[in-house]
């Protein structure tokens, strides 16, 4: 429904700029409706054999073995070994994997730690550097944030406690109402039974009085 409203709005806005959009939008709406109906009727219908939680173990085991099989099939190529390049190539005479471990590689070779480029990017911007210094450079701000977080948890806990107590009180009221209704129903059943018994006795007395 939201997608339909958005598409209709875009079509109405685009009509003054492209008059043929009115006809094109109608055709696209019909095609979109047919496609969504096909998806709903064929791909989102209730399965004949619904999936249960007991089938989760077999599904994940099969999924795991398929993942391992795909990894082994497309990762390791027995005809092109990676170690032969380091053994015969001019890059390194130490061989694999010593050649890879000996030479530094990666985006953080020229820095001491991986956080150095991030820190340089933060300090290069005036606004980001000010915010970073305000949050971490001042000892009052982290403690204030921690206090606000604990205060929010405290209020949330009180709200949950009040909600639970109100729910329990509501359940007790409903239980009392049901018990009162049961008592009234039982009293009405007793009265009805007594009336039936009284009516039966009157009928028998009338029969006995008749000659």
Secondary structure as UniProt FT lines:
FT   HELIX           2..15
FT   TURN            16..17
FT   TURN            19..20
FT   HELIX           21..38
FT   HELIX           39..43
FT   HELIX           53..55
FT   HELIX           56..75
FT   TURN            78..79
FT   HELIX           82..88
FT   TURN            96..97
FT   HELIX           98..102
FT   TURN            107..108
FT   TURN            114..115
FT   HELIX           116..124
FT   HELIX           126..136
FT   HELIX           139..209
//
